[in-house]
């Protein structure tokens, strides 16, 4: 059977229309896949790199008063905040060798007029654990809100056996107007989670606060994890959601410590310290979803422990380094390299 010219033309037109429709459907499907968290995401992230030499900004062993108490002092998890007058402040864990995490009951406090200052001024201790209420003071994080500085920290667990199992860490809050005098919130703890829940980090994004912290997956599954809670302010928080999991099982979630989340160029970057399997290693993961950082989305590995990522409008990006094997706190420039 032969087709007439008009039939051939009509058949060709239908074929062309069908081809265009199929191409549009494929394009629409591709766009939908790339919009789903963790699925088909195009690697448009940047790679953070250490951009210079580390400067030893704080050596706790230089304090005569402290050396009268003990030798070989170390620092650990810490935080940086810039005051209204432009002064930089840093606070963190401090203790002396031998390492004794469950005896770390004070926060150091140092200041500098510039983030690039070589030696920061030592102000002794910002806070000490409250006897009978707080076992330790671990991993502070500070954010400013409505003229008040909010410090989030962990106080451990008062049970004598707490160090030997996935005990419930208590996340607390203290407030200050001047960064020197701190008052504990009257509803502490804000919440408690398994796995010595600790290492607070707060991100403000689209009128919502994201509270990231280290813990185990749950009371029985003790894989090292990072969880997040969200809230409209800095006191009222949702229930927890696990956003990242490392395979190592350990009571205190020690292979996903010191979580930090940076939002840059439309991408979220999760920094975690692999403190058990690689003490001086911080892994970086990327995502377009601040509540989901797949382990497959590894960006890079940085040779630092308990790193904080700091941004100064004038001086740019910086990264810190500290730990049990170092005598204090170090700071170096950080740069972001585009992926070709």
N, C-alpha and C positions, 0 to 999 in steps of 0.2 A: 504494500500500500504506500503510495507516494503522498508526501505532505505538500500542500500548496505553499506558495511564498508567504502568505499571511500566517499560515499555521507555523511555518518555520520561524518567522519573526516573533510570533507570540511565545513559542517554546524557548527561544533564545532569551527573551525578556524575562520569562519566569526563572530561567536558570541564573540569570544575572541577579535578579532580586533575591533568590534563594542564597546565592553566594554571599551577597552583602549582609543578609540577615544572619547567616552563620558566623561571619567575621565579627559582627556586632555582639553576638551572643558570647563568642570566645573572649572578646575584649571585656565584656561585662563580668564574665566569670573570673577572669584574671584579676580585675580590680577588686572584686569581692574577696578573693582569696588573700590578696595582699593587705586587705583591711582587717583581716582576722588576726588577733594576737597570737604570735608564735607560729603562724602558718604562712609560708611563702613570702615572708618579709624580705624585701630587697635590702642587701647590706649597704645602707647609706650612712652608717655610723662613722664616727671619728675615733682615732686611737690615741689615748693619753700616753705621753712619754715623759720621763724625767728629763728636764731641760737644762740641767746644770748641776754643780756640785752641792752636796748637802752641807749646810751650816749648822754647827752645834750650838743652838740658841740657848739651851738650858742644861747645865750640869749640876745636879743636886748635891754632888760631892764637894762643891765649892763653898758651901755654907758651913762656917765653923760651928754654929749651934747644932746643925744636923749631924755633923761628924762627931760631936760629943756624945751623941746617942748611939750611933752605929756607923759602920763603914760600908762602902760599896752600895750606894743607893741607886735604884733604877726607877724609871717611870714607865707607864703603859697607857692604856686607852685614855684619850684626852679630847679636848675641844677648843676651838678658837672662836672668838667673837670680837667685833670692833665696837668700841664705845662711841657715844655721841660726840666726844671731843676728839675723835680720831685715834685714840689709844687702842692698841691691840691687847687683848687679854687671852691667856691660855690657862686651862685647868685640867687636871687629870690625876690618875692613880699614881701614888708614890709609895715605895717601900724599899727595904734594903735586902741584900742577900743574907742567908739563903732565901730563894723565892718562896713566898708564903701568901698565896692569893687570898686565903680566908683570914688574913691579918692586915689586909689593905684597907684601912679605915679612915684615911685622910685624902683630901684633894690638894695638890699643889696649886699655886696661883702665881703666874708671872705676867709681866707687861712689857710692852715696847711701843715707842712712838711711831715706828714704821715696821711693816711686815718684813722688811729687809734688814732690820737691826741685827747685828751679829750676836750680841749678848743681851738677853732679856733680864729685866729686874725681878728678883725673887721676893715675893711677899709672904713667904711662909705657907700657911695652910688656910685655904678658903673655908673648908668645912671639915668637921670630924663626925664620925658615926655617933649617933645618939645611943648611949648605953641602954640595954634592955629592949630596944626597939629596932635598931639597925645593926646588923652584924658587920657589914662592910660598906664601903663607898666605892662603887665601880662605874667606870665608863660614863662620864657626864656628857651631856649635849645641851647647848644653850641656843635659844632663839629669842629674838626680841618681838614683843607684841604689845602694841598700844602703850609705849613708854615704859614697859616693864620687861626685864630680862627673865626668861623662864629656863631653869636648869632641870633637865630630866636625868635621872640616875637610878642605879639599882642598889638595893641594900641587902641582897642575899636572903637567907633563911635562918632563923634562930635555932632550928632543930639541930641537935648535936651531930646527927648523922647526915646532914644536908650535903656535905662535900662528896659523899660516896654514892649518891644516886641522883636521878634526874629531878632534883628538888625544884620547888616553885620559886622563881625569882620575883621579887617585888619591885615594880617600876614606880618611882616616886618623882615628886616635883618640889622645887624650891624657887622662890621669887626674890628678885633684887631690883632696886632702883639705880644703884650706883656701881654694881659689879664687885663690891667688896663685902657687903652685908647681905646675908641670905636668910630667908625665912621659909621654913617648910610649910607646904600646903596642909591645911587642916584635915583633908580627906585622904591623905596618903595611906596605903599605896593606891595609885590610880587603877592598877590592875596587876594580876599575877599570872604567870604562865610557866609551863614545865620546862625543864632543861636549864635551870639557873637563868631564866629570861633576863636579858641585859643588853648593853651596847645600843643605847637609844640613838635614833636619828630622825629628825622631823623635816619633812618637805612640805612647803605650801604651794599648791598648784590648783588654779581655777576655783578659788574660794573654798578649798577643802584642805585640811591638814592630813598628811600621811605620816604615821608613826611606825617606822621600821625598827626591828630589833632582832637579836639572835635568840634562838630557842631550839628545842628538838621538835620533830614532826608532831609527836604527841607523847603521852605518858608511857606508852609501850614501844612505839616505833621511835627509836632515839637517833634517827638520822639527823645530821646537822642541817639546820634550816634557818631561813629568814622569814619572819612574819610581818604583816602590816595591819594596823588598825587605822581607821579613818574617823574624822570628826569635824564638826563645824567650828570648834574652838580648840583650846589646848587642855581641856579638862574632861570633856565628855567624848568617850571613844567607843567605836563599834566593837563587835567581837573580832577575833583574829582571823586572818587569812594567810595561808602559807604562800609565799611568792617565789621562793627559790629553795631547792633541796640539793644538798651534797650527799653522796652515798655513804660517807663515813658515819658509823654509829658510835656515839660516845655520849655519856650522861649529860654533858654540859654543852652539846652542840658546837664543839670547838673547832669545826672545820668550816664554819660560816660566820666568823666573828667580825665585829666592827663594820657593820653594813653602813654604807653611805650611798645615797641616790642623788645623782646630778641630772638635771634636765637641761639639755643643750641642743639647739638646732632641731627641735622636734623629736629628739631621741632621749630616752631615759637610760642612764648608766648606773649599774649596781656594782659597787666596789665591796668585796668581802676578803677578809684575811683568812688564809688556809693555815690557821695557827697550829694545828696538830700534825697534819701531813707535810706541811712546808711552812715552818714558823715565820720565815722572812719572805713570804710571798702573798701578794694581794692580787686576786683575780678580778677582772672586769667583765661584766655581761651587759648586753644592750637589749632594749625592747622599746616598742611603741606603746606598751601598756604598763603603767606604773605598778600594776598589781600582778604581773606575771613576767618572770625573768627565766626563760628556759635555759637549762644547763648547756644546750647546744649553741647558745648565742654568746660564746666566749669571744671577747674582743682581744685581750692581751693579758699578760702576767707581769706584775711589777715587783721588784725585789725590795719590798718594804713590809713592815709589820704595823698593824693597827693604824693604818694611814687615815689622815683627815685631808679632805680636798678643800682648799681655801681660795676664795676669789676676792681680789682687791681691785676696785674700779680703776685705780691709778697704776698699780704695779702688775696686775694680771693674776694668773693662776699659780698656785703653789701646792705641794704635797709634803706631808710630814712623815717621820719615821721614828720609831721608838721600840722599847721592848726589854725583856729581862736581860738580854745579852748586850745591852748598850747602856752607857752611862748618861741617860737623859734623853732629851728631845732634839730632833733634827728637822730642818726645813730646806726644801729645794724648789726651784721653779718647775712648773708643769706646763707642757705644751700639748696641743691637740693636733694630730696629723690626720689629714683627710685621706680616705681610702679611695684609690684610683678605680 
